[in-house]
Amino acid sequence: MLILRRKKDESILIGDNIRITIVECGSEGVRIAIDAPKQISILREELSKAEVVNKDALMPQSEFLHAMQAALLKRHPQHQENTSDKEPGMEITTDQKDNIAAAAENES
């Protein structure tokens, strides 16, 4: 980690195309301006962490999905995969498994 001291209106260059300029220094914190190419994502760290937490909260746990799928397959055995003697067209696709899991979630 590089630690630098900068005053108001002074800048830091990162590579050839990123410039960080100190705009204001005060008791509430430091305001900075970042000049970078559009393809470079710039996000406050706390927002990045919140984004990860939110994504994790939206994704059901795989153990839960497997349990729901097993319960639904017991309830509807005609959809269960049979590795021996598979009848053509009777295999469950990933989309169908997702639909079964979604239906189970809606029933609860």
C-alpha positions in Angstrom: 0.0 0.0 0.0 1.3 3.4 -0.9 0.5 6.3 1.4 0.7 9.8 0.1 0.0 13.3 1.5 -1.8 15.7 -0.8 -3.2 19.2 -0.4 -6.2 20.8 -1.9 -6.0 21.0 -5.8 -3.1 18.5 -5.9 -3.4 15.2 -7.8 -2.3 11.7 -7.9 -1.8 9.8 -11.2 -2.5 6.1 -11.6 -1.1 4.8 -14.8 -1.5 7.0 -17.8 -5.3 7.5 -17.7 -6.5 7.9 -14.0 -6.1 11.2 -12.1 -7.3 11.6 -8.5 -7.5 15.3 -7.4 -8.1 16.6 -3.9 -11.0 19.0 -4.2 -11.7 19.8 -0.6 -10.3 19.0 2.9 -12.4 19.5 6.0 -13.3 18.1 9.4 -16.1 16.0 7.7 -13.7 14.3 5.4 -11.9 14.8 2.1 -13.6 15.3 -1.3 -11.8 13.9 -4.3 -12.4 14.0 -8.0 -11.6 11.0 -10.1 -10.9 11.3 -13.8 -10.8 7.8 -15.4 -12.0 6.1 -18.6 -15.7 5.1 -18.6 -14.9 1.4 -18.8 -13.3 1.5 -15.3 -15.8 1.0 -12.6 -15.5 3.4 -9.6 -17.5 2.5 -6.6 -17.3 3.4 -2.9 -16.1 0.4 -0.9 -19.1 0.3 1.4 -21.5 0.2 -1.6 -19.4 -2.6 -3.1 -19.8 -4.6 0.1 -23.5 -3.9 0.3 -23.9 -5.1 -3.3 -22.2 -8.4 -2.5 -24.5 -8.8 0.6 -27.6 -8.1 -1.4 -26.6 -10.5 -4.2 -26.0 -13.2 -1.6 -29.4 -12.5 0.0 -31.2 -12.9 -3.3 -29.5 -16.2 -4.2 -31.2 -19.1 -2.4 -28.9 -21.5 -0.7 -28.2 -24.5 -2.9 -29.0 -26.9 -0.1 -32.5 -25.4 0.2 -33.0 -25.8 -3.6 -31.9 -29.4 -3.5 -34.2 -30.1 -0.7 -37.1 -28.4 -2.5 -36.3 -30.3 -5.7 -36.3 -33.6 -3.9 -39.6 -32.9 -2.2 -41.2 -31.9 -5.5 -39.8 -34.9 -7.3 -41.3 -37.1 -4.6 -44.6 -35.3 -5.1 -44.4 -35.6 -8.9 -42.4 -38.8 -9.6 -43.2 -38.7 -13.4 -40.6 -35.9 -13.6 -37.9 -37.7 -11.8 -34.8 -38.6 -13.8 -34.1 -42.3 -14.3 -30.5 -43.0 -15.3 -31.4 -46.5 -16.5 -34.0 -46.9 -19.2 -34.6 -43.2 -19.9 -37.5 -42.7 -22.1 -36.8 -40.1 -24.9 -38.1 -36.7 -23.9 -38.5 -37.6 -20.2 -35.2 -36.0 -19.1 -35.6 -32.9 -16.9 -33.9 -29.9 -18.3 -32.2 -27.2 -16.2 -35.0 -24.8 -17.0 -37.6 -27.4 -15.8 -35.7 -27.9 -12.6 -35.6 -24.1 -12.1 -39.3 -23.9 -12.7 -39.9 -26.7 -10.2 -37.8 -24.8 -7.6 -39.7 -21.6 -8.3 -43.0 -23.3 -8.0 -42.0 -24.7 -4.6 -40.9 -21.4 -3.4 -44.2 -19.8 -4.5 -46.1 -22.6 -2.6 -44.4 -21.8 0.7 
